Structure formats: structure tokens, C-alpha cells
């Protein structure tokens, strides 16, 4: 019978020895058939040292990662609490919130604009619905046509909502500081004033993007030969400024400002007031408070602003005739002609669609703004 092969040192022990700089153990002697192979004390100690070294290295790596995370968090917190960052955050958060909401709501806004432009100048005739307008848009192209003007909508939110929410939060912080100094509470009058002022200032800044959005969304209503077929919001702004003059970018600015003031009165002031009342008089959670307050704000924003939104759409869509005349001379003239030729109820045509557009947009905007404000405290 041939002798039993001599036991060899496991490879992981040799690797650990090389890593730790330990001397190799003496070669193991042959074992008799009746005696099982044993592990030497030196080998057992080497294995223990290797395991301890591995545990120590793992712990050091964890400590290093924890230290890096804490340093990164401290750096981020320091940047967020810099005075300039604190002043800019309401504007940044507002812009991001508005752009998120517009991406979600854009198809509804497209249908709303087409409803407002349908039957222009006629008191009688077919009464289009949101469903029939949607069917017509899909019949002419594809589902993507519902997102016509998205680039203009995003630019408008980047400018308009950034400004209105930023100004509103800034004004509210000023009112809070003044109220705390006097030992009083902010009332609805202060909230309304902040909403009206923020909306008016933001609307003036965002009017060119708003005009481009209306032109891009109404372009499909024209005969094929008369369509501008804008490629993007930049293309629309450039061509409008070149063919009609730079001042044309502020066409309909007056009703846009009034509409923005009415919308912000309903949206921001009523949202802030409703949230305060729900917090004081109910036991519902913060998230439910935000949802309910934004739904209430969406209704009042729609009710107050729709007539001005209607007139704004008509004024921004109009273009000069070959003789240089315009269908409407201004906001008052548009109100008068529409009331005479189409009836007073025409100003509230599509209220359901408008509310479905405004309420979710307000809810998404305000919820995202609340969330961004929370994580950037």
C-alpha cells in the first residue's frame, strides 16, 4: 500500500502569510494511517491574525465612508444655509415645481387653448367639448401633438413660476418677520397682497414665453398654407420679434398681468390661508392638508382667472390683417366684443377643462414646492 500524501497548507493561509509578512511554517510531516492530520498552533495563529486584519481593514473602510458622508452632508448643509443660497432657493424650488407640473398637465392646457379659440366671433354654432377637441387633434396627427408647445411651456414656468413663487415666499418671509416683531399673526390681507404682487411682477417677465406658447398651440387651427410651423420656443420668439417687432412679444401683457394677479390671489393666498385653517382646526396629517388646500386653491384660482385667461388667449393669438388692423384693440375691447357677439357665458367656456388644468397644476406645483422646501431647510 502506498503511503498517504502529506497534507499541504491551504492556499488562503499562504496568501495571508504573504500579506502579513509572516514566515512560512515548516513543512508538515507525513502522518501515519492511524493518525489524522492536525493543524499546528502556528498555522491556527496565522489564520486568526489574517481574519483580525481583514476585520480591521473592513472597519477602517466603513469609518472612512461614514466620515466622507458626514463631511459631504456638512458641506451641502453649509452651502444651503449660505445667505445667497437661502435667498435663491425659493426661486429655484418654484421653477422646478412649475416645470414638473407643466410636463404633467401640458395636454390639458393644449385642449383648453383650442376650446377658447373655437367659434371665435360667432355667437351660435357647434359647441366643442374637451373630448371632441382631443379627437380632432389626434385625427390630425398623433398623440405627441398634445405636447405641442411644451418647450414654450417649460420656458414660461422657468421664468414665470420661478418668479411668482420666489417673490411670494420672499414677501411672506418679510410679513412673518414684521408680524413676529409686533407679536401678531399674518392675516389673509397680507397673503392676498403677496399673491397679487408676486403674480403681477412674474407675469410681466414671463409674457414672451406665454405668447410663444399660445402661438405654437394655436398654429394647428390655421390653414396649412398659413401655418408658421415653429420648431421650438426659441424659433417662435425669434420669428415673432423679427416679423412683428420686439414689442409684439408683450402683446396681451395687460390681461396677462391681471390674469396672473387673479390666479395668484386664488392659488397662493387661498392655499396659504386654507392650509393655516386646516392645521389649526383639524387633526389631519400634513400631506392631506397640502392636498386639500391645493384643491381649494385650484378652484378659486380657476374661478377668478378664467375670464382674464380667455381674453389673454384671444389677444395673444391675434395677428395683423393685410391692412394692418387687429380684431381687438385691447383688453376692454376684447371683453366688449366677446360679450356682445358671443355672450357673457363664453368667458367661462371650458371651465371644467380649465379647472382640471389649473387644480392639478396647482396641486403638483405646491406639493413639489413644499417638498423641495422641506428637503432644503
C-alpha positions as CSV (number, residue, x, y, z in Angstrom):
1,X,0.0,0.0,0.0
2,X,1.4,3.4,-1.0
3,X,1.9,6.0,1.8
4,X,-0.7,8.7,2.4
5,X,0.1,12.0,0.7
6,X,1.4,14.7,3.0
7,X,-1.2,17.4,3.9
8,X,-0.5,20.7,2.3
9,X,-1.0,24.2,3.7
10,X,-4.3,25.7,2.4
11,X,-3.7,28.5,-0.2
12,X,-5.6,31.1,1.7
13,X,-3.1,30.7,4.6
14,X,-0.2,31.2,2.3
15,X,-1.8,34.4,0.9
16,X,-2.5,35.7,4.4
17,X,1.1,35.0,5.4
18,X,2.5,36.8,2.4
19,X,0.1,39.8,3.1
20,X,1.2,40.0,6.8
21,X,4.9,39.3,6.2
22,X,5.0,36.1,8.3
23,X,7.5,33.3,7.8
24,X,6.2,30.2,6.2
25,X,5.5,27.3,8.6
26,X,7.8,24.3,8.5
27,X,6.7,21.5,6.1
28,X,4.2,19.2,7.6
29,X,5.4,15.7,8.4
30,X,3.8,12.6,7.0
31,X,1.0,11.2,9.0
32,X,0.5,7.5,9.8
33,X,-2.6,5.9,8.5
34,X,-4.0,5.7,12.0
35,X,-3.3,9.3,12.9
36,X,-5.5,12.1,11.4
37,X,-3.7,15.3,10.1
38,X,-3.7,18.1,12.7
39,X,-3.3,21.8,12.4
40,X,-0.2,23.3,14.1
41,X,-0.6,26.1,16.6
42,X,1.4,28.3,14.3
43,X,-1.0,27.8,11.5
44,X,-4.0,28.4,13.7
45,X,-2.4,31.7,15.0
46,X,-1.7,32.8,11.4
47,X,-5.4,32.2,10.4
48,X,-6.6,34.2,13.4
49,X,-4.2,37.1,12.6
50,X,-5.4,37.1,8.9
51,X,-9.1,37.3,10.0
52,X,-8.3,40.1,12.5
53,X,-6.5,42.0,9.8
54,X,-9.4,41.6,7.4
55,X,-11.9,42.8,10.1
56,X,-9.8,45.8,10.9
57,X,-9.5,46.8,7.2
58,X,-13.3,46.4,6.8
59,X,-13.9,48.6,9.8
60,X,-11.5,51.2,8.7
61,X,-13.2,51.3,5.3
62,X,-16.6,51.7,7.0
63,X,-15.3,54.5,9.2
64,X,-13.8,56.3,6.2
65,X,-17.1,56.0,4.2
66,X,-19.0,57.4,7.2
67,X,-16.6,60.3,7.6
68,X,-16.9,61.1,3.9
69,X,-20.7,61.0,4.0
70,X,-20.8,63.3,7.1
71,X,-18.3,65.7,5.5
72,X,-20.4,65.8,2.3
73,X,-23.6,66.4,4.3
74,X,-22.0,69.1,6.3
75,X,-20.7,70.8,3.1
76,X,-24.2,70.6,1.5
77,X,-25.8,72.0,4.6
78,X,-23.3,74.8,4.7
79,X,-24.0,75.7,1.1
80,X,-27.8,75.6,1.5
81,X,-27.6,77.9,4.6
82,X,-25.4,80.5,2.9
83,X,-27.3,83.8,2.7
84,X,-27.2,83.9,-1.1
85,X,-28.4,80.3,-1.3
86,X,-31.3,81.0,1.1
87,X,-32.4,84.0,-0.9
88,X,-32.2,82.0,-4.2
89,X,-33.8,78.7,-3.0
90,X,-37.5,79.9,-3.1
91,X,-37.0,80.9,-6.8
92,X,-35.2,77.7,-7.7
93,X,-37.7,75.5,-5.9
94,X,-40.6,77.4,-7.5
95,X,-39.2,77.0,-11.0
96,X,-38.5,73.2,-10.6
97,X,-42.0,72.8,-9.2
98,X,-43.7,74.7,-12.0
99,X,-41.8,72.8,-14.7
100,X,-42.7,69.5,-13.2
101,X,-46.4,70.4,-13.1
102,X,-46.3,71.7,-16.7
103,X,-44.8,68.5,-18.0
104,X,-47.7,66.6,-16.4
105,X,-50.5,69.0,-17.4
106,X,-49.4,70.1,-20.9
107,X,-52.0,68.1,-22.9
108,X,-54.9,69.5,-20.8
109,X,-53.5,73.1,-21.4
110,X,-53.4,72.4,-25.2
111,X,-57.1,71.3,-25.2
112,X,-58.0,74.4,-23.0
113,X,-56.5,76.8,-25.6
114,X,-58.2,75.1,-28.5
115,X,-61.6,75.4,-26.7
116,X,-61.1,79.1,-26.1
117,X,-60.3,79.8,-29.7
118,X,-63.1,77.7,-31.1
119,X,-66.1,79.6,-32.6
120,X,-64.3,83.0,-32.4
121,X,-66.6,85.8,-33.4
122,X,-69.7,83.6,-33.6
123,X,-72.5,83.6,-31.0
124,X,-74.1,80.4,-32.4
125,X,-72.7,77.3,-33.9
126,X,-71.3,74.0,-32.7
127,X,-70.2,73.8,-29.1
128,X,-67.0,71.9,-29.0
129,X,-66.2,69.8,-25.9
130,X,-62.9,68.7,-24.5
131,X,-63.5,65.2,-25.9
132,X,-64.2,66.5,-29.4
133,X,-61.2,68.8,-29.4
134,X,-59.0,65.9,-28.3
135,X,-60.4,63.7,-31.0
136,X,-59.7,66.4,-33.7
137,X,-56.1,66.8,-32.5
138,X,-55.5,63.1,-32.6
139,X,-57.1,62.8,-36.0
140,X,-54.8,65.4,-37.5
141,X,-51.6,64.0,-36.2
142,X,-50.5,61.8,-33.3
143,X,-50.6,61.7,-29.5
144,X,-47.4,63.8,-29.4
145,X,-49.4,66.7,-30.9
146,X,-50.9,67.2,-27.4
147,X,-47.5,68.2,-26.3
148,X,-47.2,71.0,-28.9
149,X,-45.6,74.0,-27.3
150,X,-44.0,72.1,-24.4
151,X,-40.7,73.9,-24.8
152,X,-42.5,77.2,-24.5
153,X,-44.5,75.9,-21.5
154,X,-41.3,74.9,-19.7
155,X,-39.6,78.2,-20.5
156,X,-42.6,80.0,-19.2
157,X,-42.5,78.1,-16.0
158,X,-38.8,78.5,-15.7
159,X,-39.4,82.3,-15.8
160,X,-42.9,82.9,-14.6
161,X,-43.3,80.3,-11.8
162,X,-39.7,80.8,-10.6
163,X,-40.5,84.5,-10.2
164,X,-44.1,84.2,-8.7
165,X,-43.3,81.6,-6.1
166,X,-39.9,83.1,-5.3
167,X,-41.4,86.6,-4.9
168,X,-44.4,85.2,-2.9
169,X,-42.1,83.3,-0.4
170,X,-39.9,86.3,-0.1
171,X,-42.8,88.6,0.6
172,X,-44.3,86.1,3.1
173,X,-41.0,85.9,4.9
174,X,-41.0,89.7,5.2
175,X,-44.5,89.8,6.5
176,X,-43.7,87.0,9.0
177,X,-40.7,88.9,10.4
178,X,-42.8,92.1,10.7
179,X,-45.7,90.2,12.4
180,X,-43.3,88.5,14.9
181,X,-41.7,91.8,15.7
182,X,-45.2,93.2,16.5
183,X,-46.3,90.0,18.2
184,X,-49.2,89.4,15.8
185,X,-50.1,86.8,13.1
186,X,-50.2,87.1,9.3
187,X,-53.7,87.7,8.0
188,X,-55.5,87.0,4.7
189,X,-54.9,90.6,3.6
190,X,-51.1,90.1,3.7
191,X,-51.3,86.8,1.9
192,X,-53.6,88.3,-0.8
193,X,-51.2,91.3,-1.2
194,X,-48.2,88.9,-1.5
195,X,-50.0,86.8,-4.1
196,X,-51.2,89.7,-6.2
197,X,-47.9,91.5,-6.3
198,X,-45.9,88.3,-7.0
199,X,-48.3,87.3,-9.8
200,X,-48.1,90.7,-11.5
201,X,-44.4,91.0,-11.4
202,X,-43.9,87.5,-12.7
203,X,-46.4,87.9,-15.5
204,X,-44.5,90.8,-17.0
205,X,-41.3,88.9,-17.0
206,X,-42.9,85.7,-18.4
207,X,-45.1,87.2,-21.1
208,X,-42.9,86.5,-24.1
209,X,-42.8,82.8,-23.3
210,X,-46.5,82.8,-22.7
211,X,-47.1,84.5,-26.1
212,X,-44.9,81.9,-27.8
213,X,-46.9,79.1,-26.1
214,X,-50.2,80.4,-27.4
215,X,-48.9,80.9,-30.9
216,X,-47.5,77.4,-31.0
217,X,-50.7,75.8,-29.7
218,X,-53.0,77.8,-32.0
219,X,-50.9,77.3,-35.1
220,X,-52.7,74.0,-35.9
221,X,-56.0,75.8,-36.3
222,X,-54.8,77.7,-39.3
223,X,-54.9,76.5,-42.9
224,X,-51.8,74.6,-43.9
225,X,-50.5,77.4,-46.1
226,X,-50.7,79.9,-43.3
227,X,-49.1,77.9,-40.5
228,X,-45.8,79.0,-39.1
229,X,-44.7,75.5,-38.0
230,X,-42.5,76.7,-35.3
231,X,-39.7,74.3,-34.4
232,X,-39.2,75.4,-30.8
233,X,-39.9,78.2,-28.4
234,X,-36.6,79.9,-29.5
235,X,-37.7,79.7,-33.1
236,X,-41.1,81.2,-32.3
237,X,-39.7,84.1,-30.2
238,X,-37.1,84.9,-32.9
239,X,-39.5,84.9,-35.8
240,X,-42.2,86.9,-33.9
241,X,-39.6,89.5,-32.9
242,X,-38.3,89.7,-36.5
243,X,-41.6,89.9,-38.3
244,X,-43.7,91.8,-35.8
245,X,-41.2,93.7,-33.7
246,X,-39.8,93.1,-30.2
247,X,-42.7,94.8,-28.6
248,X,-45.0,92.2,-30.0
249,X,-43.6,89.8,-27.5
250,X,-45.5,91.7,-24.9
251,X,-48.8,91.6,-26.7
252,X,-51.6,90.9,-24.3
253,X,-49.4,91.8,-21.3
254,X,-52.1,93.8,-19.6
255,X,-54.6,90.9,-19.4
256,X,-51.7,88.5,-18.7
257,X,-50.8,90.6,-15.6
258,X,-54.4,90.9,-14.4
259,X,-55.0,87.2,-15.0
260,X,-51.8,86.3,-13.1
261,X,-52.8,88.5,-10.2
262,X,-56.3,86.9,-10.1
263,X,-54.8,83.4,-10.4
264,X,-52.3,84.0,-7.7
265,X,-54.9,85.6,-5.4
266,X,-56.9,82.4,-5.7
267,X,-54.0,80.0,-5.7
268,X,-51.3,81.2,-3.4
269,X,-53.4,83.3,-1.0
270,X,-56.2,80.7,-0.6
271,X,-53.7,77.9,-0.4
272,X,-51.8,79.5,2.4
273,X,-55.0,80.5,4.2
274,X,-56.6,77.1,3.8
275,X,-53.5,75.3,5.0
276,X,-53.3,77.5,8.1
277,X,-57.0,76.9,8.9
278,X,-56.8,73.2,8.3
279,X,-53.7,73.0,10.5
280,X,-55.4,74.9,13.3
281,X,-58.9,73.4,13.2
282,X,-58.4,69.8,12.1
283,X,-56.3,66.8,13.1
284,X,-55.5,65.6,9.6
285,X,-51.9,65.0,8.6
286,X,-49.6,67.5,6.8
287,X,-49.8,65.7,3.4
288,X,-53.6,65.6,3.5
289,X,-53.6,69.3,4.5
290,X,-51.5,70.1,1.4
291,X,-53.7,68.1,-0.9
292,X,-56.9,69.6,0.4
293,X,-55.5,73.2,0.5
294,X,-54.2,72.9,-3.1
295,X,-57.6,71.6,-4.3
296,X,-59.4,74.5,-2.7
297,X,-56.8,76.9,-4.1
298,X,-57.2,75.4,-7.6
299,X,-61.0,76.1,-7.6
300,X,-60.7,79.8,-6.6
301,X,-57.7,80.3,-8.9
302,X,-59.9,79.0,-11.8
303,X,-62.9,81.0,-10.9
304,X,-61.1,84.3,-10.6
305,X,-58.7,84.0,-13.5
306,X,-60.6,82.2,-16.3
307,X,-62.3,85.4,-17.9
308,X,-58.9,87.1,-18.0
309,X,-57.2,83.9,-19.3
310,X,-59.8,83.8,-22.1
311,X,-59.1,87.4,-23.1
312,X,-55.4,86.9,-22.9
313,X,-55.6,83.9,-25.2
314,X,-57.6,85.8,-27.8
315,X,-55.2,88.8,-27.7
316,X,-52.1,86.8,-27.9
317,X,-53.4,84.6,-30.7
318,X,-54.4,87.6,-32.9
319,X,-52.2,88.8,-35.8
320,X,-52.4,91.8,-38.0
321,X,-54.5,91.6,-41.1
322,X,-53.1,92.7,-44.5
323,X,-54.5,96.2,-43.9
324,X,-52.6,96.3,-40.6
325,X,-55.8,96.1,-38.4
326,X,-56.3,93.8,-35.4
327,X,-59.5,92.0,-34.3
328,X,-59.2,93.5,-30.8
329,X,-57.7,96.9,-29.8
330,X,-57.1,95.8,-26.2
331,X,-58.4,94.0,-23.2
332,X,-61.5,96.2,-22.7
333,X,-62.4,96.0,-26.5
334,X,-62.0,92.2,-26.4
335,X,-64.3,91.9,-23.3
336,X,-66.9,94.1,-25.0
337,X,-66.8,92.3,-28.4
338,X,-66.9,88.9,-26.9
339,X,-69.8,89.8,-24.6
340,X,-71.7,91.3,-27.5
341,X,-71.0,88.8,-30.2
342,X,-70.6,85.6,-28.3
343,X,-72.4,86.1,-24.9
344,X,-71.1,86.5,-21.4
345,X,-71.0,82.8,-20.7
346,X,-68.4,82.5,-23.4
347,X,-65.8,83.8,-20.9
348,X,-66.4,80.6,-18.8
349,X,-66.4,78.2,-21.7
350,X,-64.3,75.2,-20.8
351,X,-64.4,75.9,-17.0
352,X,-64.3,72.2,-16.3
353,X,-61.2,71.7,-18.5
354,X,-59.6,74.9,-17.1
355,X,-60.2,73.6,-13.6
356,X,-58.8,70.2,-14.5
357,X,-55.8,72.0,-15.8
358,X,-55.4,74.6,-13.0
359,X,-56.2,72.4,-10.0
360,X,-53.7,69.5,-10.7
361,X,-51.1,72.1,-11.9
362,X,-51.6,74.0,-8.6
363,X,-51.5,70.7,-6.6
364,X,-48.4,69.4,-8.3
365,X,-46.6,72.8,-8.1
366,X,-47.4,73.4,-4.5
367,X,-46.7,69.9,-3.3
368,X,-43.4,69.8,-5.1
369,X,-42.5,73.2,-3.8
370,X,-43.4,72.1,-0.3
371,X,-41.3,69.0,-0.6
372,X,-38.3,70.9,-2.1
373,X,-38.7,73.5,0.7
374,X,-38.7,70.7,3.3
375,X,-35.5,68.9,2.0
376,X,-33.6,72.2,1.6
377,X,-34.4,73.5,5.1
